[in-house]
Amino acid sequence: MELWGRMLWALLSGPGRGGSTLGWAFSSWQPQPPLAGLSSATELVSHWTRVFEKRGIPEARESSEYIVAHVLGAKTFQSLRPALWTQPLTSQQLQCIRELSSRRLQRMPVQYILGEWDFQGLSLRMVPPVFIPRPETEELVEWVLEEVAQRSYAVGSPGSPLILEVGCGSGAISLSLLSQLPQSRVIAVDKGEAAISLTHENAQRLQLQDRIWIIHLDMTSERSWTHLPWGPVDLVVSNPPYIFHQDMEQLAPEIRSYEDPAALDGGEEGMDIITHILALAPRLLKDSGIFLEVDPRHPELVSSWLQSRPELYLNLVAVRKDFCGRSRFLHIQRSRP
């Protein structure tokens, strides 16, 4: 993803999944048609940038560029042919831009407005309320790829890693791993029916459906896990709900009003799903480990939790920072009893 795309999410999401407070209530104001004489892509970007700025919309210019480029059939404004920057748009295109911009004025995330978003070079379908993958999570995928490359089941070897993703959402992590590890297989689980449906759709779009097993499963239900017919997996990866419950009200309107709160709220200390994953790990995992995206406050909390449960034989072996310098990713490895 381009740098300014990352900046867009850094602003919309704040620290981690949403530590910024954007105190704008939704507006019932409806946008008026562009001023007379506005007809080119460049003029429309400037016009809607001004409108967005007036209404306090984050990343006003980037939002307008994404919308105009999308209507003209491109992913980014910069990727449009220069001739299209000044060419007059059709009345249908102008109407579409007005409609999409109206949604942005209601604080709908750009990803939902466009209906798609790139992640690790893959174009994924996006629909509310399924959690939108953040740029930080691309770094989690990269860390898992590094781990796979260092082991005997690396690409090109006779072995093939079996990976379990807990909370697949749109399928971003699972499908990225499958696309870059052609011998791998993935079990993707999520308790949200919308997420399961969207992961299925994205797997089909990318023609990766033959190597992924997508399961509707509430991982907090003990009974669900005991009846699943798989053996130990090589890796567990998850971007679980990890926001501290008291921080939920501080999320940006784009997040708070459109994304599934169950994909965000991690309980009192953001640890509810994390501890479920760790408690189940000895039954699910071989020895490569668990890779988690977490809140910067979690490395210390997770380390203390593991130390208090020596019977799990799990150790926090590495912590990595995200591109903003925050402790964001954990590698937890199983040790031999």
MIZA-207297 format. One record per residue: x, y, z of N, C-alpha, C in turn; residue in three letters. Coordinates in steps of 0.1 Angstrom, whole numbers, padded with zeros to 4 digits, always signed. Layout:
N
XYZXYZXYZALA ...
//
This chain:
337
+0009-0012+0000+0000+0000+0000+0009+0012+0000MET +0005+0023-0007+0013+0035-0008+0013+0041+0006GLU +0024+0049+0007+0026+0056+0020+0015+0064+0024LEU +0009+0072+0015-0002+0081+0020-0014+0073+0023TRP -0015+0061+0017-0026+0052+0021-0024+0048+0036GLY -0012+0045+0040-0009+0042+0054-0012+0054+0063ARG -0008+0066+0058-0011+0078+0066-0026+0080+0068MET -0034+0076+0057-0048+0077+0058-0053+0069+0070LEU -0048+0056+0071-0053+0048+0082-0047+0052+0095TRP -0035+0057+0095-0030+0062+0108-0038+0073+0114ALA -0044+0081+0105-0052+0092+0110-0066+0087+0114LEU -0072+0078+0105-0085+0073+0108-0086+0064+0120LEU -0075+0056+0122-0075+0046+0132-0068+0051+0145SER -0059+0060+0144-0052+0064+0156-0043+0053+0160GLY -0038+0053+0173-0029+0042+0177-0035+0029+0176PRO -0029+0020+0169-0034+0006+0167-0047+0007+0159GLY -0058+0001+0165-0071+0000+0158-0080+0013+0161ARG -0075+0022+0168-0084+0034+0169-0082+0042+0181GLY -0071+0047+0184-0069+0055+0196-0072+0069+0195GLY -0075+0074+0183-0077+0088+0181-0091+0092+0184SER -0094+0104+0188-0107+0108+0191-0111+0119+0181THR -0120+0116+0172-0125+0126+0162-0139+0129+0166LEU -0141+0140+0173-0154+0143+0179-0165+0148+0171GLY -0165+0144+0158-0175+0149+0149-0187+0140+0149TRP -0199+0145+0152-0211+0138+0150-0215+0137+0136ALA -0223+0127+0132-0227+0126+0119-0235+0139+0115PHE -0234+0143+0102-0242+0154+0098-0253+0150+0089SER -0264+0157+0090-0275+0155+0081-0274+0163+0068SER -0264+0172+0068-0262+0180+0056-0259+0172+0044TRP -0267+0176+0033-0265+0169+0021-0257+0177+0011GLN -0248+0171+0004-0239+0179-0005-0247+0185-0017PRO -0244+0197-0021-0250+0202-0033-0241+0198-0045GLN -0248+0198-0057-0240+0195-0069-0228+0204-0070PRO -0217+0200-0077-0206+0208-0079-0210+0221-0085PRO -0202+0232-0083-0204+0245-0088-0204+0244-0103LEU -0211+0253-0109-0212+0253-0124-0198+0254-0130ALA -0196+0247-0140-0183+0247-0147-0173+0237-0142GLY -0176+0230-0131-0167+0220-0127-0170+0207-0134LEU -0160+0202-0142-0163+0190-0150-0151+0181-0152SER -0139+0185-0149-0127+0177-0150-0124+0170-0137SER -0116+0159-0138-0112+0152-0126-0105+0161-0116ALA -0096+0169-0121-0088+0177-0113-0096+0188-0106THR -0106+0194-0113-0115+0203-0107-0124+0197-0096GLU -0128+0185-0099-0137+0178-0089-0129+0174-0077LEU -0117+0169-0078-0109+0166-0066-0107+0179-0058VAL -0104+0190-0064-0103+0203-0056-0116+0207-0049SER -0127+0205-0057-0140+0209-0051-0143+0201-0039HIS -0142+0187-0040-0146+0179-0029-0136+0179-0018TRP -0124+0182-0021-0114+0184-0010-0118+0196-0001THR -0123+0207-0008-0127+0218+0000-0140+0215+0008ARG -0149+0208+0002-0161+0204+0009-0158+0195+0021VAL -0149+0185+0019-0145+0176+0030-0138+0184+0041PHE -0129+0193+0037-0122+0200+0048-0132+0209+0056GLU -0142+0215+0049-0151+0223+0056-0160+0215+0066LYS -0162+0202+0063-0170+0194+0071-0161+0185+0081ARG -0148+0188+0081-0140+0181+0091-0137+0167+0088GLY -0137+0163+0075-0134+0149+0071-0119+0147+0071ILE -0114+0136+0078-0100+0134+0078-0095+0130+0064PRO -0082+0134+0061-0076+0132+0048-0085+0135+0037GLU -0089+0148+0037-0099+0153+0027-0094+0151+0013ALA -0082+0155+0010-0077+0154-0004-0076+0139-0009ARG -0070+0131+0000-0069+0117-0003-0082+0110-0006GLU -0092+0114+0003-0106+0108+0001-0111+0112-0012SER -0110+0125-0016-0116+0129-0029-0109+0123-0041SER -0095+0121-0039-0088+0115-0050-0092+0101-0052GLU -0093+0093-0041-0097+0079-0042-0111+0078-0049TYR -0120+0087-0045-0134+0086-0051-0134+0089-0066ILE -0128+0100-0070-0127+0104-0084-0120+0093-0092VAL -0109+0088-0087-0101+0078-0094-0110+0066-0096ALA -0117+0062-0086-0125+0050-0086-0136+0051-0097HIS -0142+0062-0097-0153+0064-0108-0147+0064-0122VAL -0135+0068-0123-0128+0068-0136-0121+0055-0139LEU -0122+0045-0130-0117+0031-0133-0103+0029-0128GLY -0097+0037-0119-0084+0036-0115-0083+0034-0099ALA -0073+0029-0094-0071+0027-0080-0067+0040-0073LYS -0058+0048-0079-0054+0060-0074-0054+0071-0084THR -0055+0083-0080-0056+0095-0089-0043+0096-0097PHE -0032+0093-0090-0019+0094-0097-0017+0084-0108GLN -0025+0073-0107-0023+0063-0118-0032+0065-0130SER -0040+0076-0129-0048+0079-0141-0040+0085-0152LEU -0043+0082-0164-0036+0088-0176-0038+0103-0175ARG -0027+0111-0177-0028+0125-0175-0039+0131-0184PRO -0042+0125-0195-0053+0131-0203-0066+0131-0196ALA -0068+0121-0187-0081+0121-0180-0082+0131-0169LEU -0071+0137-0165-0072+0147-0154-0080+0160-0159TRP -0080+0163-0171-0086+0175-0176-0098+0172-0185THR -0100+0160-0189-0111+0156-0198-0125+0158-0190GLN -0135+0163-0197-0148+0165-0190-0154+0151-0187PRO -0160+0150-0175-0167+0138-0171-0181+0138-0176LEU -0187+0126-0177-0201+0125-0182-0210+0128-0170THR -0222+0130-0173-0232+0133-0162-0234+0122-0153SER -0233+0109-0158-0233+0098-0150-0222+0097-0140GLN -0210+0100-0145-0198+0100-0136-0199+0111-0126GLN -0204+0123-0129-0205+0133-0120-0215+0130-0109LEU -0226+0123-0113-0236+0119-0103-0230+0108-0094GLN -0223+0099-0099-0216+0088-0091-0207+0095-0081CYS -0199+0104-0085-0190+0111-0076-0197+0118-0065ILE -0209+0124-0068-0217+0131-0058-0222+0121-0048ARG -0227+0110-0053-0232+0099-0043-0221+0094-0034GLU -0210+0090-0040-0199+0085-0031-0194+0095-0022LEU -0193+0107-0026-0188+0118-0017-0198+0120-0006SER -0211+0119-0009-0221+0120+0002-0219+0110+0013SER -0215+0098+0009-0212+0087+0019-0200+0091+0027ARG -0190+0097+0021-0178+0101+0029-0182+0112+0039ARG -0191+0121+0035-0195+0131+0044-0202+0125+0056LEU -0208+0113+0055-0214+0106+0066-0204+0098+0073GLN -0191+0100+0071-0180+0094+0077-0179+0079+0074ARG -0185+0074+0063-0182+0061+0059-0167+0059+0055MET -0160+0049+0059-0147+0047+0055-0145+0046+0039PRO -0134+0051+0034-0132+0050+0020-0132+0036+0015VAL -0127+0027+0023-0127+0013+0018-0141+0007+0016GLN -0150+0011+0024-0164+0006+0022-0171+0014+0010TYR -0167+0026+0008-0173+0034-0003-0169+0028-0016ILE -0156+0025-0017-0151+0020-0030-0154+0005-0031LEU -0157-0002-0020-0160-0016-0021-0149-0025-0023GLY -0136-0020-0022-0124-0028-0024-0113-0021-0018GLU -0102-0028-0015-0090-0022-0009-0078-0032-0012TRP -0067-0026-0014-0055-0034-0016-0048-0038-0003ASP -0043-0050-0002-0036-0055+0010-0026-0065+0005PHE -0013-0062+0007-0002-0070+0003-0003-0073-0012GLN -0007-0063-0020-0008-0065-0034-0020-0072-0039GLY -0029-0076-0030-0041-0082-0034-0053-0072-0034LEU -0062-0073-0044-0073-0064-0043-0085-0072-0037SER -0089-0068-0025-0099-0075-0017-0112-0067-0017LEU -0123-0074-0018-0136-0069-0017-0138-0064-0002ARG -0145-0053+0000-0147-0048+0013-0162-0044+0014MET -0168-0049+0025-0182-0046+0027-0184-0044+0042VAL -0192-0035+0046-0195-0033+0061-0204-0045+0065PRO -0203-0049+0078-0194-0043+0089-0181-0051+0090PRO -0177-0059+0080-0165-0067+0082-0153-0058+0084VAL -0145-0062+0094-0133-0054+0097-0124-0051+0085PHE -0120-0039+0084-0111-0035+0073-0096-0037+0077ILE -0088-0044+0069-0074-0046+0073-0066-0033+0073PRO -0058-0032+0083-0050-0020+0084-0036-0022+0078ARG -0029-0011+0075-0015-0013+0070-0006-0020+0080PRO -0008-0018+0093+0001-0025+0102+0001-0040+0100GLU -0011-0045+0097-0013-0060+0096-0005-0065+0084THR -0001-0057+0074+0007-0062+0064+0021-0066+0069GLU +0025-0059+0080+0038-0062+0086+0037-0075+0094GLU +0026-0078+0099+0024-0091+0106+0025-0102+0095LEU +0019-0101+0084+0021-0110+0073+0035-0112+0069VAL +0042-0101+0068+0057-0102+0064+0065-0109+0075GLU +0062-0108+0087+0069-0115+0098+0066-0130+0097TRP +0054-0134+0094+0051-0148+0093+0058-0154+0081VAL +0059-0146+0070+0066-0151+0058+0081-0153+0061LEU +0087-0144+0069+0100-0146+0073+0102-0159+0081GLU +0093-0162+0090+0094-0174+0098+0093-0186+0089GLU +0084-0186+0080+0082-0198+0071+0095-0200+0063VAL +0101-0189+0058+0113-0190+0050+0124-0196+0057ALA +0125-0195+0070+0136-0200+0078+0134-0215+0082GLN +0122-0221+0079+0120-0234+0084+0119-0244+0072ARG +0119-0257+0075+0120-0267+0065+0108-0267+0056SER +0097-0261+0059+0086-0261+0050+0086-0248+0042TYR +0097-0242+0040+0098-0230+0031+0094-0233+0017ALA +0091-0223+0010+0086-0224-0004+0096-0232-0012VAL +0091-0242-0019+0100-0250-0027+0105-0263-0021GLY +0102-0264-0008+0106-0277-0001+0094-0287-0001SER +0097-0299+0002+0086-0309+0001+0075-0307+0011PRO +0078-0300+0022+0067-0297+0032+0059-0286+0028GLY +0048-0284+0035+0039-0273+0032+0032-0269+0045SER +0034-0257+0050+0028-0253+0063+0013-0253+0063PRO +0007-0258+0074-0007-0256+0076-0008-0245+0087LEU -0016-0235+0083-0017-0222+0090-0031-0221+0095ILE -0033-0217+0108-0046-0214+0113-0047-0199+0115LEU -0057-0192+0109-0060-0178+0112-0072-0178+0121GLU -0071-0171+0132-0083-0169+0141-0088-0155+0139VAL -0100-0154+0134-0107-0141+0131-0103-0136+0117GLY -0107-0143+0107-0102-0140+0093-0108-0127+0087CYS -0119-0122+0092-0124-0110+0086-0127-0111+0071GLY -0120-0102+0064-0121-0102+0049-0113-0113+0043SER -0104-0120+0051-0095-0130+0045-0082-0124+0042GLY -0079-0112+0045-0067-0105+0041-0054-0113+0045ALA -0053-0117+0057-0041-0124+0062-0040-0137+0055ILE -0050-0145+0056-0050-0159+0050-0047-0159+0035SER -0053-0150+0028-0052-0150+0014-0038-0145+0009LEU -0033-0135+0017-0019-0130+0015-0009-0141+0016SER -0011-0149+0027-0001-0160+0030-0003-0171+0019LEU -0015-0174+0015-0017-0184+0004-0011-0179-0009LEU -0012-0167-0012-0007-0162-0025+0008-0161-0026SER +0015-0160-0014+0029-0159-0014+0036-0172-0009GLN +0028-0182-0005+0033-0195-0001+0025-0205-0009LEU +0029-0208-0021+0021-0216-0030+0019-0231-0025PRO +0027-0235-0016+0025-0249-0011+0017-0249+0003GLN +0013-0238+0007+0007-0237+0021-0008-0240+0020SER -0014-0243+0031-0028-0245+0033-0032-0237+0045ARG -0044-0232+0045-0049-0223+0056-0063-0228+0061VAL -0064-0228+0074-0077-0229+0080-0081-0215+0086ILE -0092-0209+0081-0096-0196+0085-0109-0197+0092ALA -0109-0191+0104-0121-0192+0112-0126-0178+0116VAL -0139-0176+0118-0144-0164+0123-0158-0167+0128ASP -0162-0159+0138-0176-0161+0143-0186-0153+0136LYS -0182-0144+0127-0191-0135+0120-0195-0141+0107GLY -0208-0142+0104-0213-0148+0092-0209-0139+0080GLU -0209-0126+0082-0205-0117+0071-0191-0118+0068ALA -0182-0120+0078-0168-0122+0075-0166-0135+0068ALA -0172-0146+0072-0171-0159+0065-0175-0157+0050ILE -0186-0151+0048-0191-0149+0034-0181-0141+0026SER -0175-0130+0032-0166-0122+0025-0153-0129+0022LEU -0148-0137+0031-0136-0144+0029-0138-0154+0018THR -0149-0161+0017-0153-0170+0006-0152-0162-0007HIS -0158-0150-0007-0159-0143-0020-0145-0138-0024GLU -0137-0134-0015-0123-0129-0018-0114-0141-0023ASN -0116-0153-0016-0109-0165-0020-0112-0169-0035ALA -0125-0168-0038-0129-0171-0052-0124-0160-0062GLN -0124-0148-0058-0119-0137-0067-0104-0139-0070ARG -0097-0144-0060-0082-0146-0062-0079-0160-0066LEU -0089-0169-0068-0087-0183-0072-0078-0190-0062GLN -0080-0188-0049-0073-0195-0039-0082-0204-0030LEU -0094-0206-0035-0104-0213-0027-0100-0228-0025GLN -0091-0234-0033-0088-0248-0032-0078-0251-0020ASP -0072-0240-0015-0062-0243-0004-0066-0236+0009ARG -0079-0232+0010-0083-0226+0022-0096-0232+0027ILE -0097-0235+0040-0108-0241+0046-0114-0230+0055TRP -0126-0225+0052-0132-0214+0059-0143-0219+0067ILE -0142-0216+0080-0151-0222+0090-0158-0211+0099ILE -0171-0212+0100-0179-0203+0108-0177-0209+0123HIS -0170-0202+0131-0167-0208+0144-0164-0197+0154LEU -0171-0198+0166-0168-0189+0177-0157-0196+0185ASP -0145-0190+0185-0134-0197+0191-0134-0196+0206MET -0143-0189+0212-0145-0189+0226-0154-0201+0231THR -0159-0208+0222-0168-0219+0225-0159-0232+0225SER -0157-0238+0237-0149-0250+0238-0154-0261+0230GLU -0167-0263+0229-0173-0274+0222-0170-0273+0207ARG -0169-0261+0201-0166-0259+0187-0153-0265+0183SER -0143-0263+0192-0129-0267+0188-0128-0282+0190TRP -0135-0288+0199-0132-0302+0202-0137-0311+0191THR -0146-0307+0182-0152-0315+0172-0146-0312+0158HIS -0136-0304+0157-0130-0301+0144-0120-0312+0140LEU -0121-0317+0128-0112-0328+0124-0099-0325+0118PRO -0091-0316+0125-0078-0314+0120-0068-0317+0130TRP -0055-0320+0126-0044-0322+0135-0037-0309+0138GLY -0026-0310+0145-0019-0298+0149-0015-0290+0137PRO -0015-0277+0138-0011-0268+0128+0003-0263+0130VAL +0009-0258+0119+0023-0253+0120+0024-0239+0126ASP +0014-0231+0122+0014-0217+0127+0000-0213+0130LEU -0001-0204+0141-0013-0197+0143-0011-0182+0142VAL -0019-0176+0134-0018-0161+0132-0031-0155+0135VAL -0031-0143+0141-0043-0136+0144-0041-0121+0146SER -0051-0114+0141-0052-0100+0144-0066-0099+0152ASN -0065-0103+0165-0078-0104+0172-0084-0091+0177PRO -0096-0091+0182-0101-0079+0188-0092-0076+0200PRO -0086-0064+0201-0076-0061+0212-0078-0047+0218TYR -0088-0040+0214-0090-0027+0220-0095-0028+0234ILE -0090-0021+0243-0095-0020+0257-0109-0015+0256PHE -0118-0021+0264-0132-0018+0263-0135-0003+0265HIS -0127+0003+0275-0130+0017+0278-0125+0026+0267GLN -0117+0021+0258-0113+0029+0247-0122+0029+0235ASP -0132+0020+0235-0141+0019+0223-0148+0032+0220MET -0153+0039+0230-0160+0052+0227-0151+0063+0221GLU -0138+0061+0222-0129+0071+0217-0125+0068+0202GLN -0130+0058+0196-0127+0055+0182-0133+0065+0173LEU -0126+0067+0161-0131+0076+0151-0145+0072+0147ALA -0153+0081+0142-0167+0078+0137-0166+0067+0126PRO -0156+0068+0118-0155+0058+0107-0155+0044+0112GLU -0148+0042+0123-0147+0029+0129-0159+0026+0138ILE -0162+0035+0146-0173+0032+0156-0186+0029+0150ARG -0189+0036+0139-0203+0035+0134-0204+0026+0122SER -0193+0020+0117-0195+0012+0105-0189-0002+0107TYR -0178-0004+0115-0172-0017+0116-0178-0025+0128GLU -0178-0038+0127-0183-0047+0137-0176-0045+0150ASP -0183-0040+0161-0176-0039+0174-0170-0052+0179PRO -0176-0063+0175-0170-0076+0180-0157-0079+0174ALA -0153-0072+0163-0140-0074+0157-0130-0064+0164ALA -0134-0056+0173-0126-0045+0179-0124-0047+0194LEU -0135-0049+0201-0135-0049+0215-0129-0061+0221ASP -0118-0059+0228-0111-0071+0234-0114-0073+0249GLY -0124-0066+0254-0127-0067+0268-0119-0057+0277GLY -0120-0058+0290-0115-0048+0299-0101-0044+0296GLU -0092-0054+0294-0078-0051+0291-0074-0056+0277GLU -0084-0057+0268-0081-0061+0254-0076-0075+0253GLY -0077-0083+0263-0071-0096+0263-0080-0108+0261MET -0093-0106+0260-0103-0117+0261-0100-0128+0250ASP -0099-0124+0238-0097-0133+0227-0082-0138+0227ILE -0073-0129+0230-0059-0133+0230-0057-0144+0240ILE -0063-0144+0252-0060-0155+0262-0067-0168+0257THR -0079-0167+0250-0085-0179+0245-0076-0185+0235HIS -0070-0178+0226-0060-0183+0216-0049-0190+0223ILE -0043-0183+0233-0031-0189+0240-0035-0202+0248LEU -0047-0202+0254-0051-0213+0262-0053-0226+0253ALA -0057-0223+0241-0060-0234+0232-0047-0239+0224LEU -0037-0230+0224-0025-0233+0216-0019-0246+0218ALA -0017-0251+0230-0011-0265+0232-0018-0276+0224PRO -0031-0274+0222-0039-0285+0215-0038-0283+0200ARG -0036-0270+0196-0037-0267+0182-0024-0267+0175LEU -0013-0265+0182+0000-0261+0176+0010-0271+0177LEU +0019-0272+0166+0031-0280+0167+0041-0273+0175LYS +0051-0266+0168+0061-0259+0176+0065-0246+0170ASP +0060-0242+0159+0065-0229+0152+0060-0217+0160SER +0048-0217+0164+0044-0206+0173+0032-0198+0168GLY +0029-0188+0176+0017-0179+0174+0022-0165+0171ILE +0016-0159+0161+0019-0146+0157+0006-0137+0159PHE +0007-0127+0167-0004-0119+0171-0001-0104+0168LEU -0012-0097+0164-0012-0082+0164-0019-0078+0177GLU -0013-0068+0184-0019-0065+0197-0017-0050+0199VAL -0023-0045+0211-0021-0032+0215-0007-0030+0221ASP -0001-0018+0220+0012-0016+0226+0013-0019+0241PRO +0002-0019+0248+0003-0023+0262+0003-0038+0264ARG +0001-0046+0254-0001-0060+0256+0012-0068+0258HIS +0023-0065+0252+0035-0073+0255+0037-0076+0269PRO +0036-0066+0278+0038-0069+0292+0027-0077+0298GLU +0015-0074+0294+0003-0081+0299+0004-0096+0295LEU +0007-0098+0282+0008-0112+0277+0019-0120+0284VAL +0031-0113+0286+0042-0120+0292+0038-0124+0306SER +0032-0115+0314+0028-0118+0328+0018-0130+0328SER +0008-0129+0318-0002-0140+0318+0004-0153+0315TRP +0014-0154+0306+0020-0167+0303+0029-0172+0315LEU +0035-0163+0322+0043-0167+0333+0034-0173+0344GLN +0022-0168+0345+0013-0173+0355+0007-0187+0351SER +0009-0191+0339+0004-0204+0334+0015-0213+0328ARG +0024-0217+0336+0035-0225+0331+0031-0238+0324PRO +0019-0243+0328+0014-0256+0322+0011-0255+0307GLU +0011-0243+0302+0008-0241+0287+0021-0243+0279LEU +0033-0242+0286+0046-0243+0279+0047-0233+0267TYR +0043-0221+0270+0044-0211+0259+0052-0199+0264LEU +0061-0194+0255+0070-0183+0259+0069-0172+0249ASN +0068-0160+0253+0069-0148+0245+0084-0146+0240LEU +0086-0149+0228+0100-0150+0223+0105-0137+0216VAL +0095-0129+0210+0099-0117+0203+0087-0107+0203ALA +0091-0095+0203+0081-0084+0201+0086-0075+0190VAL +0078-0071+0181+0082-0062+0170+0073-0050+0170ARG +0079-0039+0165+0072-0026+0164+0067-0024+0150LYS +0056-0016+0150+0050-0013+0137+0057-0001+0130ASP +0052+0003+0119+0059+0014+0111+0058+0027+0119PHE +0050+0028+0129+0049+0040+0137+0058+0039+0150CYS +0065+0028+0151+0074+0026+0163+0067+0021+0175GLY +0055+0016+0174+0047+0011+0185+0049-0005+0186ARG +0050-0010+0198+0051-0024+0200+0038-0030+0196SER +0038-0038+0185+0025-0042+0179+0023-0056+0176ARG +0035-0064+0175+0034-0078+0171+0041-0087+0181PHE +0035-0099+0184+0041-0108+0193+0044-0121+0186LEU +0055-0128+0189+0057-0142+0185+0058-0150+0198HIS +0049-0159+0200+0048-0167+0211+0051-0182+0207ILE +0060-0188+0213+0065-0201+0208+0062-0212+0219GLN +0059-0224+0214+0057-0235+0223+0070-0241+0227ARG +0073-0244+0240+0085-0250+0244+0082-0265+0247SER +0092-0273+0248+0090-0287+0251+0087-0289+0266ARG +0077-0297+0269+0075-0300+0284+0087-0306+0290PRO 
//
